Every structure is written in C-alpha cells, then in structure tokens.
C-alpha cells in the first residue's frame, strides 16, 4: 500500500538538505583508469538542490511515496540527482524499470547508494553496472561466501581492501546482468586485475556465467574499482560482441572459450612461433586462461580475431589489431597448412577495412627481418617500412631455448606503417 503524504513538501524539505550532512563529498572527476570517453560517472554530487517531483519518473515517485525511512528517501533523491548529473539532464521521466533494473531509451544506466554515498553511471554504447560501498566490518568473515583466495589475490593490496573491491565488482556485475538467481561465488568470476596501489584504483576482466532466456551466453566484462575518501567504488561494463567480419573465403570473429584447443595447437607448432618470441602454451588450460582474461574486446572494441575458413567452418588461425602504448598493430598467425595461398593477406585486408570504417587512422606492422612471409603480407596490404631496430636483448624475458634466443638477437625488428 502506498503511504499518503505531501510529496511536494518532502522534496521542498530535502531541497535545503546539505550533502555533507550525511554523504562524504567527492569531486566528480572520473575515478577509474579506463573508458572515460565512453562512461560517465557521478559520485556524491555536491549540488545541494535535489530534483523535484516533476523531474522524476512515475515509478520513482511511486517508490518515494512508499518509503517509510527518511534515510531511504534521502538516498533515493540523491541517487537520482547523481544520475541527472551523469546524464547531463534533470529530466528523468525517461527512466523506467524492468525487474527493478533502471533503463533509459538511449543508452544504459545504473544506480547505487549506501549509508554514506550515492553513485550513478551512464554509457551510450556499453551495458553498465555500478556499486558504492562503505567498509564492511564483517568482510573477512563473509568472504568465503562470495569469493576465493585466488580471486582476491588478483587485487594486489591488503586483504580487507581487496575483499571490499571484489564485493563491489561483483555487485556491479550483478546489476549489469539485471536478473536474479545469481550466485556471486559460482556465477561471477574475476579473471584478471591490474591494481595501482598509488592511485588506489585498477581494472581487469570478469565473466558473468549465469544465463537466462534474455542472456543465453556467458558475458565477458571489463571491471574497474577505486577507493576514494574511504569509500569503495566499482563499475562493470559490457561491450556487445563485434559482428563477424567477412571476406570471400574467411570470417573473422572474436575469440571465445571454445577456441582454447585451437589456440593451444597453433602456439605449440614450432614453425608457427619461430619468429614470434613466444614459447607457446604449456597446456590447453593456459590457452583458456588467456581467452578468459583477454581484455581487448571489452577495453578497446577490437583485438585479435579468430579466422574461420568458410569452406569447412573451422578455425585456421588468427588475425587482428592490438592497441599498444606505441600504436595499433596488425598481427596474424596461421596453421602451416594454410601458408602460401593468400589467406594471411586476405585476412589482413579484411581487418584493415574494418579499421578504416571504425575511424582508426594509422596501423603499425612489426616483423623480424628473417620472416620473409610476413614481410610479403605487410607489403601486399600497402604498408611502408619506416624503421629497423636492433633486437639485442629483446628476448631476455622470453621463455626460449638458447638456439632460438641467439637467432632472434641477430635479427632486426622491421616496423611498417599504413595511414588509413
């Protein structure tokens, strides 16, 4: 039953409410290391004028009227104020709910609040979930219910803070998923994480392994966490898989866990990895770990793609782009039985065509001076040699036998470029 009271009076009352009375004031500077251009976050807005009744959607007005706790009313109003800042709009009538998950017609949103803060996130292109938490005194005791020691160890800080971050990340994943029947320990798995102890933030990859009619396949997500003014923030984002690229004979698609056996076999062939500096995978499980922790699709929107031969619908290698600090490079690797028939060139052209459509402006190609086949491919796709660099010491961190190490260090690294 909806409680009857003067809603306008309620909002007028909280319009004069000061944020620093309960909430810890924060700057609205983006607190996470990645996706700042695609994700907008607002945490504890310093604006002291809350949204009015006329700004809220019907469901929020109804919920506000039903709340008994003054604290809960404040949290609702402040969380919607945070959302209005994330959206750069005070009109939240466009907001609607499905299974308690908030939606807007154009883009994706998520809300979170706790006793000391509120947070909201918006993205035009990515599915998102957000969480804000204060320190939980019982976090060490309840940890076995939602995580493992191996998972917590991925976040390289003290155990209590790491557990708080894991909990927040899984809450944000749960909100992104938007359906029930989720076991935090069984269905939500963090597969990699890079923590910056100085900045007190980090990012990694995670999987939502729960499935339902609306989400029939597991989802890979990019996850980020930050500790700001003693509060724990987490955001999860999911970029929909790229539509497979097509050429006359080939299809290029994103890797998935079922590709582990193919990648393991590919990287176990000495001839295939002769010029790569890689030692290959020691097991199929290692290949699966690479796929599950591969961040490029979710972080950059592109990466290395599995190449499928349309003739027999089987993987024959990979080709694609990689975002590096020094530029975006084109790479390819194929099973030896497919060498010498234009497959690598066709796949490279296909990837470059997509790169131009996506607005990328410069692609780099790198190969060793003795790798004549790769040099021919780069030249066929119109790349121009721009630099030759000595390779002395380049293999010092590689797991190679002495003969291969010696061979690599006698070569030069040839760097090619193509302006699109």
C-alpha positions, 0 to 999 in steps of 0.5 A, a space after each residue: 500500500 502506498 503511504 499518503 503524504 505531501 510529496 511536494 513538501 518532502 522534496 521542498 524539505 530535502 531541497 535545503 538538505 546539505 550533502 555533507 550532512 550525511 554523504 562524504 563529498 567527492 569531486 566528480 572527476 572520473 575515478 577509474 583508469 579506463 573508458 572515460 570517453 565512453 562512461 560517465 560517472 557521478 559520485 556524491 554530487 555536491 549540488 545541494 538542490 535535489 530534483 523535484 517531483 516533476 523531474 522524476 519518473 512515475 515509478 520513482 515517485 511511486 517508490 518515494 511515496 512508499 518509503 517509510 525511512 527518511 534515510 531511504 528517501 534521502 538516498 533515493 533523491 540523491 541517487 537520482 540527482 547523481 544520475 541527472 548529473 551523469 546524464 547531463 539532464 534533470 529530466 528523468 521521466 525517461 527512466 523506467 524499470 524492468 525487474 527493478 533494473 533502471 533503463 533509459 531509451 538511449 543508452 544504459 544506466 545504473 544506480 547505487 547508494 549506501 549509508 554514506 554515498 550515492 553513485 550513478 553511471 551512464 554509457 551510450 554504447 556499453 551495458 553498465 553496472 555500478 556499486 558504492 560501498 562503505 567498509 564492511 566490518 564483517 568482510 573477512 568473515 563473509 568472504 568465503 561466501 562470495 569469493 576465493 583466495 585466488 580471486 582476491 589475490 588478483 587485487 594486489 593490496 591488503 586483504 580487507 581492501 581487496 575483499 571490499 573491491 571484489 564485493 563491489 565488482 561483483 555487485 556491479 556485475 550483478 546489476 549489469 546482468 539485471 536478473 536474479 538467481 545469481 550466485 556471486 561465488 559460482 556465477 561471477 568470476 574475476 579473471 584478471 586485475 591490474 591494481 595501482 596501489 598509488 592511485 588506489 584504483 585498477 581494472 581487469 576482466 570478469 565473466 558473468 556465467 549465469 544465463 537466462 532466456 534474455 542472456 543465453 551466453 556467458 558475458 565477458 566484462 571489463 571491471 574497474 574499482 577505486 577507493 576514494 575518501 574511504 569509500 569503495 567504488 566499482 563499475 562493470 561494463 559490457 561491450 556487445 560482441 563485434 559482428 563477424 567480419 567477412 571476406 570471400 573465403 574467411 570470417 573473422 570473429 572474436 575469440 571465445 572459450 571454445 577456441 582454447 584447443 585451437 589456440 593451444 595447437 597453433 602456439 605449440 607448432 614450432 614453425 608457427 612461433 619461430 619468429 614470434 618470441 613466444 614459447 607457446 602454451 604449456 597446456 590447453 588450460 593456459 590457452 583458456 586462461 588467456 581467452 578468459 582474461 583477454 581484455 581487448 574486446 571489452 577495453 578497446 572494441 577490437 583485438 585479435 580475431 579468430 579466422 574461420 575458413 568458410 569452406 569447412 567452418 573451422 578455425 585456421 588461425 588468427 588475425 587482428 589489431 592490438 592497441 599498444 602504448 606505441 600504436 595499433 598493430 596488425 598481427 596474424 598467425 596461421 596453421 602451416 597448412 594454410 601458408 602460401 595461398 593468400 589467406 594471411 593477406 586476405 585476412 589482413 585486408 579484411 581487418 584493415 577495412 574494418 579499421 578504416 570504417 571504425 575511424 582508426 587512422 594509422 596501423 603499425 606492422 612489426 616483423 623480424 627481418 628473417 620472416 620473409 612471409 610476413 614481410 610479403 603480407 605487410 607489403 601486399 596490404 600497402 604498408 611502408 617500412 619506416 624503421 629497423 631496430 636492433 633486437 639485442 636483448 629483446 628476448 631476455 624475458 622470453 621463455 626460449 631455448 638458447 638456439 632460438 634466443 641467439 637467432 632472434 638477437 641477430 635479427 632486426 625488428 622491421 616496423 611498417 606503417 599504413 595511414 588509413 
